[in-house]
Amino acid sequence: MGTVNIEEDESSLYILFDNIRWEEKSIIEKAKELGRKLQTIDCKDLILFLNDDFNVFKDKIILQRCVSYFRSLHSTAGLEGLGARMINSLHTAFMCGNKLISHLELQKNGILTPKAMCAFTSESSVKGLDKFGYPVVIKPTVGSWGRLIGLINDKESAKTVLEDREHMFPIYHISYFEEFIKRPPRDIRAIVIGDEVVAAIYRYSGENEWKTNMALGGRALPCPITKEIEDICIKSAKIFKGDIVGVDLMESEKYGLVVHEINNTTEFKNTVKVTGVDIPKLIIDHMENLLKK
């Protein structure tokens, strides 16, 4: 996929990516199938002149699909600053991209989420966990696909994990912990487009795994979209001002449904496969509806 020459093209629908996954390929192929014009921009080739009085990005509808969090965040900031209508916006990218910030925003707006704690040194983390209690889940504030997420059962394990993180990139020196939620061996991924929950799946843990990430060998089954799921997901999407987001929920034995993550450039391959919902078409329809406004 090559980059597009924006100046020579009248189309106002674009998809920005840095890697072509199943999701990006399916959106591009669906646009071709429908005869709709969707131009591609490879973020690795993108150059933004941020002080131009005239720029070619003004009023363009651009679907942000970069895998890299930092590339996604900064390209969204640059393009939105130059007048593009980004899906999702910089606000959504920033709020969804950091688990600590997401937690606080959900809590502030009345969405149930796992109890959490943060600390800024290994020593203060261990002291905090003495009060917070075990077992606990440690998560990087920025990250995806279940990477560097661990279940810590006791103080000695905590010390070992935290000592290892002291040698990592500084973002991992910020320790973020969530209570371990007692739940069935699954969570729920719901896809929200605009004002509608278009599909939902149960994501079951893989063998000998407590995480439900599909990348770790989990499996998916259709999940009925109840009124409760719909209300929580729509409210969560609106809190983050998201056009297209994935909302991850857990069925807590203690609290009921809790939201543990809102995904900005959400993956939906398994959701399409399991539910049969044509999410790529719904995304293109949403982009075109925004263009008409």
C-alpha positions in Angstrom: 0.0 0.0 0.0 1.6 3.3 -1.1 1.0 6.7 0.4 -1.5 9.0 -1.4 -0.7 12.4 -2.9 -3.3 14.4 -1.0 -2.9 17.5 -3.1 -3.9 15.6 -6.3 -6.9 13.8 -4.9 -10.4 15.1 -4.3 -11.4 12.3 -2.0 -12.1 13.3 1.6 -12.0 9.7 3.0 -8.7 8.3 4.1 -7.3 5.5 6.2 -3.9 6.0 8.0 -1.9 3.0 9.0 1.6 1.8 9.8 1.0 -1.9 9.4 -1.6 -3.7 7.4 -3.4 -6.1 9.7 -6.6 -8.1 8.9 -8.7 -5.1 10.0 -7.0 -2.5 7.8 -7.1 -4.9 4.8 -10.8 -5.7 5.3 -11.7 -2.0 5.5 -9.8 -1.2 2.3 -11.2 -4.3 0.4 -14.7 -3.5 1.6 -14.5 0.1 0.2 -13.4 -1.3 -3.2 -16.2 -3.9 -3.1 -18.8 -1.2 -2.4 -17.3 1.1 -5.0 -16.4 3.8 -2.5 -13.3 5.9 -2.6 -11.0 5.3 0.3 -7.4 6.6 0.0 -4.5 5.0 1.9 -1.8 6.8 3.8 1.2 4.9 5.2 2.2 6.8 8.4 5.8 5.8 7.8 5.8 8.0 4.7 3.8 10.9 6.3 5.4 14.3 6.6 3.5 17.1 8.3 4.5 20.8 8.0 2.8 22.1 11.1 3.1 25.8 10.4 1.6 25.9 6.9 -1.1 28.6 6.4 -2.6 26.3 3.7 -2.6 22.6 4.2 -4.1 19.7 2.3 -5.5 17.9 5.3 -8.2 20.4 6.3 -11.7 18.9 6.5 -10.4 15.4 5.4 -12.0 12.4 7.2 -9.1 10.2 8.3 -9.5 6.8 10.0 -6.6 6.3 12.4 -5.4 2.7 12.3 -1.7 2.9 13.4 -0.6 0.0 15.6 2.1 2.0 17.3 0.6 4.0 20.2 3.1 6.8 20.0 2.9 7.0 16.2 -0.8 7.0 16.4 -1.0 9.6 19.1 1.4 12.1 17.5 0.1 11.7 13.9 -3.4 12.2 15.2 -2.3 15.4 17.0 -0.6 16.7 13.9 -3.4 15.9 11.5 -6.1 17.2 13.8 -4.1 20.4 14.4 -4.1 20.9 10.6 -7.8 20.6 10.4 -8.5 16.9 9.7 -11.5 15.2 11.2 -9.8 12.2 12.9 -11.5 8.9 13.8 -10.7 8.7 16.6 -9.9 12.2 17.9 -6.8 13.1 19.8 -8.9 13.3 23.0 -10.0 9.7 22.5 -6.5 8.5 21.6 -5.0 10.1 24.7 -7.7 9.0 27.1 -7.9 5.4 25.8 -4.1 5.0 25.5 -3.2 5.2 29.1 -4.8 2.7 31.6 -4.4 4.9 34.6 -6.0 7.9 32.9 -8.8 5.7 31.5 -9.5 4.3 35.0 -9.8 7.8 36.5 -12.1 9.0 33.7 -14.4 6.0 33.9 -14.6 6.2 37.7 -15.3 10.0 37.6 -18.2 9.3 35.3 -19.8 6.6 37.3 -18.7 3.5 35.3 -17.7 0.5 37.4 -14.1 -0.5 36.9 -11.7 -2.6 38.9 -10.2 -1.0 42.0 -6.7 0.3 41.2 -3.5 1.7 42.7 -0.5 3.4 41.3 3.0 4.1 42.7 6.3 5.5 41.4 9.0 3.4 42.9 9.4 -0.3 43.7 9.5 0.5 47.5 6.3 2.6 47.5 4.6 0.0 45.3 5.3 -2.8 47.8 4.2 -0.6 50.7 1.0 0.3 48.8 0.3 -3.4 48.0 0.5 -4.3 51.7 -2.7 -2.2 52.1 -4.2 -2.8 48.7 -4.0 -6.6 49.1 -3.2 -9.6 46.9 -3.7 -11.1 44.4 -3.3 -8.1 42.1 -2.8 -7.5 38.4 0.1 -5.3 37.3 -0.3 -3.6 34.0 1.8 -1.1 32.0 -0.1 2.2 31.7 0.6 2.0 28.0 0.4 -1.3 26.1 -1.7 -3.8 24.3 -2.2 -7.5 23.5 -1.7 -8.5 27.2 2.0 -7.7 27.1 3.8 -7.1 30.4 0.5 -7.8 32.3 1.1 -10.1 35.2 -0.8 -11.7 38.1 1.0 -11.1 41.4 0.0 -13.3 44.4 2.3 -12.2 47.2 4.9 -9.7 48.4 7.9 -11.7 47.2 6.5 -12.0 43.7 5.8 -8.3 43.7 9.4 -7.5 44.6 10.8 -9.7 41.9 8.5 -8.2 39.2 9.1 -4.7 40.2 12.9 -5.1 40.3 12.8 -6.4 36.7 10.8 -3.4 35.6 13.4 -1.0 37.0 15.7 -2.0 34.1 13.0 -1.3 31.5 12.0 1.9 29.6 10.9 4.7 32.1 7.2 4.3 31.3 7.4 0.9 33.1 8.7 2.5 36.2 5.2 3.8 36.8 3.5 0.9 38.6 -0.2 0.5 37.9 -2.2 -2.3 39.7 -5.7 -3.5 39.5 -7.5 -5.8 41.8 -7.9 -9.4 40.5 -11.5 -9.7 39.5 -13.2 -13.0 40.3 -15.1 -13.8 37.1 -15.9 -16.6 34.6 -12.9 -17.6 32.5 -13.9 -15.0 29.9 -14.4 -11.3 29.3 -16.6 -9.3 26.8 -15.4 -7.3 23.8 -18.1 -5.0 22.4 -17.6 -2.8 19.3 -19.2 0.6 19.4 -19.7 2.6 16.2 -21.3 6.0 16.6 -24.2 5.6 19.0 -24.6 1.8 18.5 -23.1 -1.3 20.0 -22.9 -3.2 16.7 -21.5 -6.5 17.9 -20.1 -8.3 21.0 -18.2 -11.5 21.8 -17.1 -13.5 24.8 -13.4 -14.0 24.8 -12.4 -17.1 26.7 -9.0 -17.8 28.2 -6.6 -20.2 26.5 -5.4 -23.4 28.2 -3.5 -22.6 31.4 -4.1 -18.9 30.8 -6.0 -16.4 32.9 -5.8 -13.6 30.3 -8.4 -13.6 27.6 -6.4 -12.0 24.8 -6.9 -13.8 21.5 -3.2 -13.4 20.8 -2.5 -15.7 23.8 -4.6 -18.6 22.5 -8.1 -17.6 23.6 -11.3 -18.4 21.8 -14.4 -16.3 21.0 -18.1 -16.9 21.0 -21.0 -14.6 20.3 -22.2 -12.5 23.2 -25.9 -11.2 23.4 -26.0 -7.4 23.5 -28.2 -6.9 26.6 -29.6 -3.6 27.6 -27.1 -3.4 30.4 -24.1 -4.0 28.0 -25.5 -1.5 25.6 -26.0 1.2 28.2 -22.5 0.8 29.7 -20.7 0.6 26.4 -22.5 3.6 24.8 -21.9 5.7 28.0 -18.2 4.7 28.0 -17.7 5.6 24.3 -19.3 9.0 24.9 -17.1 9.6 27.9 -14.0 9.1 25.7 -15.7 10.9 22.7 -15.0 7.8 20.6 -16.4 7.3 17.1 -15.3 3.7 16.9 -14.1 1.9 20.0 -13.8 -1.5 21.6 -15.1 -1.7 25.1 -13.8 -4.6 27.2 -15.9 -5.7 30.2 -15.7 -8.4 32.9 -18.5 -10.2 34.7 -17.4 -9.7 38.3 -18.9 -12.0 41.0 -18.8 -9.0 43.4 -19.8 -6.0 41.2 -21.5 -7.2 38.1 -20.3 -5.8 34.8 -17.1 -3.7 35.1 -15.3 -2.0 32.3 -11.5 -2.6 32.3 -10.4 -1.1 29.0 -11.5 1.2 26.1 -9.7 0.5 22.9 -8.9 3.3 20.5 -7.8 1.5 17.3 -9.7 -1.6 18.2 -9.2 -5.0 16.6 -12.3 -6.7 15.4 -11.2 -9.7 13.3 -12.6 -12.3 15.8 -15.8 -10.3 16.3 -16.5 -10.4 12.5 -15.7 -14.1 12.3 -17.9 -15.1 15.3 -20.9 -12.8 14.8 -21.0 -12.3 11.1 -21.5 -8.5 11.5 -19.9 -6.6 8.6 -17.9 -4.2 10.8 -15.8 -2.9 7.9 -18.9 -1.8 6.0 -20.3 -0.1 9.2 -17.0 1.8 9.6 -17.1 3.1 6.0 -20.8 4.0 6.4 -19.9 6.0 9.6 -17.1 7.8 7.8 -19.4 8.8 4.9 -22.1 10.0 7.3 -19.6 12.3 9.0 -18.5 13.6 5.5 -22.1 14.6 4.8 -22.5 16.6 8.0 
